[in-house]
Amino acid sequence: MRAVLARESGGPEVLEWTEAEDPRPGPGELLVRVHAAGVNYIDTYRRSGVYPMPFPHVPGVEGSGEVLEVGDGAPFAVGERVAWFSARGSYAELAVVPAAEALRVPAGVDLDTAAALPLQGLTAHYLVRSTFPVEAGTTILLTAGAGGVGQLVIQLAKARGATVITTVGSARKASLARDAGADHVLVTEGMDLPEDLPAAVRALAPRGVDVSFDGVGRDTFDATLACLRPRGMQVLFGGASGQVPPFDLQRLNALGSLYVTRPSLGHYVADRAELDWRADELFGMLRTGALRVRISLREGLAAARSAHEALEGRATTGKVILTA
Ligand SMILES: NC(=O)c1ccc[n+]([C@@H]2O[C@H](COP(=O)([O-])OP(=O)(O)OC[C@H]3O[C@@H](n4cnc5c(N)ncnc54)[C@H](OP(=O)(O)O)[C@@H]3O)[C@@H](O)[C@H]2O)c1
């Protein structure tokens, strides 16, 4: 098969479109013909060495496609359309997917959308439904509201009746966050974040927000923490700008008995029932039009390098997929 290989840890330039050995499915696994791979931050963290990985490896945990072969005990059939978020090596023409975490793509959902939804959708779902159960009357602060996870968090939080305040990096991204349903959009370009963001948020929510969903990390963490109400929750769910350095827990006391969590998707799809609950709600909302997935960039697999550059360079506004 043809595949993208990350030869060694480094920048996007270590990604190479090349020949690779066909993967073989083991028990409980599916061999799929990849239709499209979803591009995610985790792929860049693994490529750059933030998350340790063996090299060379085929990047990509997410995608959609058609089942070609079924390993022993996997409850799927050849020809079924599936999507996934936890495979090793989706940037390829063929991939092996653990059946325990494969999702059947419902009729009416196209395979581009199916590749775009799982990882960011399940993440947005667990953040809003489980990490901090958002409901009518909740006020949330969100970073990067025009991003992939961001646009989905806005839609899910609005569907629960919350008030959504979000940041975006530049004025041109503001309309996308508004289209997704954000009530208030704060443009961070030119801001002195630790000073200006809390002031802008407290002008809208004087006591502070109930929860802050921060996926930008190093550049925004102090500023978003300072926007919380007493006993509010800081949810650090990523580090698009870099990882947050070690943190003095005494600060939580001084800032109002705050909570901080650093969640990960794997812990929120702990068993098949929890995964199905989240996936069924997301696909259900897609089918009724209550949820929209915006594909920002769609390229062939061979363009993985420029796709990583765009994602890390803040140039994307929604999902990035690579078609096989
Ligand atoms: N914990 C989990 O389970 C989980 C699962 C999936 C994703 N995530 C995390 O969610 C976050 C968002 O992921 P995504 O795929 O949806 O990406 P994304 O939000 O579409 O892209 C990242 C955005 O972060 C903002 N940003 C601010 N400063 C940045 C900087 N210095 N470098 C790069 N970006 C910067 C940019 O938006 P602005 O220009 O508007 O600021 C950029 O577009 C990532 O941190 C990712 O790791 C976590």
The ligand as an ORCA input file, in Angstrom:
! r2SCAN-3c Opt
* xyz 0 1
  N      -7.963     15.905     25.631
  C      -8.587     15.348     24.605
  O      -9.275     14.334     24.762
  C      -8.472     15.994     23.261
  C      -9.014     15.389     22.122
  C      -8.952     16.070     20.910
  C      -8.316     17.300     20.835
  N      -7.760     17.821     21.950
  C      -7.096     19.122     21.944
  O      -8.009     20.097     21.524
  C      -7.290     21.205     21.024
  C      -7.931     21.646     19.741
  O      -7.755     20.633     18.776
  P      -8.321     20.810     17.305
  O      -7.896     19.630     16.554
  O      -9.738     21.173     17.342
  O      -7.458     22.054     16.783
  P      -7.995     23.495     16.375
  O      -8.682     24.090     17.553
  O      -8.725     23.412     15.114
  O      -6.625     24.247     16.133
  C      -5.912     24.767     17.209
  C      -6.272     26.231     17.427
  O      -5.642     26.672     18.612
  C      -5.459     28.062     18.531
  N      -4.108     28.468     18.927
  C      -3.821     29.450     19.788
  N      -2.511     29.615     19.919
  C      -1.929     28.712     19.115
  C      -0.580     28.424     18.793
  N       0.451     29.082     19.354
  N      -0.334     27.433     17.907
  C      -1.331     26.760     17.349
  N      -2.654     26.993     17.614
  C      -2.939     27.978     18.482
  C      -5.706     28.464     17.077
  O      -6.988     29.093     17.040
  P      -7.055     30.712     17.186
  O      -6.169     31.244     16.113
  O      -8.472     31.008     16.980
  O      -6.562     31.025     18.579
  C      -5.751     27.148     16.343
  O      -6.541     27.199     15.188
  C      -5.837     20.746     20.875
  O      -5.093     21.236     21.957
  C      -5.942     19.253     20.973
  O      -4.786     18.657     21.495
  C      -7.829     17.191     23.147
*
